[in-house]
Amino acid sequence: MRTVISVWIAEHPLPDYLGPIRRMADDFEAAHPGLRIELTGHGFRELPAEVARAAGRGEPPDLAEYYATATRLALDTRSRSGAPLFVPIERAVGGRAEILGEPVVLADLEPAVRGHYTYQGELVAAPATATTAVLLSNATLLRAAGIDAPPATWEELERACAAVRALPGGPSHGVSWANHGWLFQQAVAGQGGLLADHGNGRSGRAGRVDLASKELLAYVTWWRRLHAEGHYLRAGEPGDWGPSLGAFGEQRVAFTIVSSVVAGMIAEHGRAAGFEVTASPLPHNESLPRAGHLVSGQALWLTDGLPAERRDGALAFVQHLLSAGNAAQWHRAAGFLPVTRAAAGLLEGEGWFDRHPVHRAATAQLRAADGSPAALGAVLGDFAGIQDLMTGAMARVLDGADPDDCFAEASRRAQGLLDAYNADCLGGRTPQRLSVG
């Protein structure tokens, strides 16, 4: 009789998203005839609430994959006994070099990826899926405007926008990006700023949140200026990526900011439409040292208290997913970052990045980060609600409201959300607010 390992994957609306993971699970089962991987997909926004309900019934999955901004939710989700549902994965591995014959590869995770899921000095979850934000440029338009390289700073982007707009028949605007909370996080991190106390919520539970820091307001002020000068195209409602990507694909702008996972698809679209797309690290504020930019994506969390055979089966499956060959295949299949150095080296050695240079920028950007709490990003309760306050405030700024007033109010309201979330966690309770954004 085989031991069943239940694995809940946070699913995204991409073609055949679970297909490559199912094939990896089949290969694992073939190598481990006594184990069966029961793989179930759940929408990434719904998964934390599904896990909480299952834990309340005493039936949680053995492995559950949480979205990056839901890290605090995973830490705060409780079993029926009131104890933390998940055990830090590094603690469960216990220093072993292999598990059921599968080499342990957690130490080979790209440092920025590993750091993002490190809490109080311990790797708490295993990230198999990672992405970061990059700048995409219409290289054809840039060459026509006499620009040799993608802009690396805010000032350079501003000048490049002016140059491409000045071309005969040039685009009406220079750049467009989504009004999305993740991009505020990237901008603050890049300047070395923090969103929360206790080391951005990494050395302990965040008790204070700041949406009116000098770093965040510098970004907001620069963004407002781009908009006022006609360089920034405001497309779509807060949280909606589609209109800005559409504007780039239709060459109504020369630049956009995207998740690295879609960079390859957009480059293919550009090629079909007759223009070259390049990817580069996010432009940074030239007046401050650059700390680096954080990852997003998802990580697998291990349920505590499993019988030894299920615990080790789950841990072995995680190592299988993170093996160089599988991590490289996940990158090729879905566009996510190669999460280990071995996977990136394998892709480099086979010439993948030479054939698909648009994928280089994301890994290069993460490797340039300084590993500080700023660059690793915040761990916050009710992050979804806090992000909504950022995007709502920015919408008002683009409508003409004062940035200082809007973000001071957003910061006050965010503190209220965080206080309510933290209070809800007292006494060993899973928080009621389980939204993901």
Summary of the structure (lengths in Angstrom):
residues: 437
radius of gyration: 21.8
end to end distance: 40.5
largest distance: 71.7
contacts: 1562
relative contact order: 0.19
helix: 48%
strand: 17%
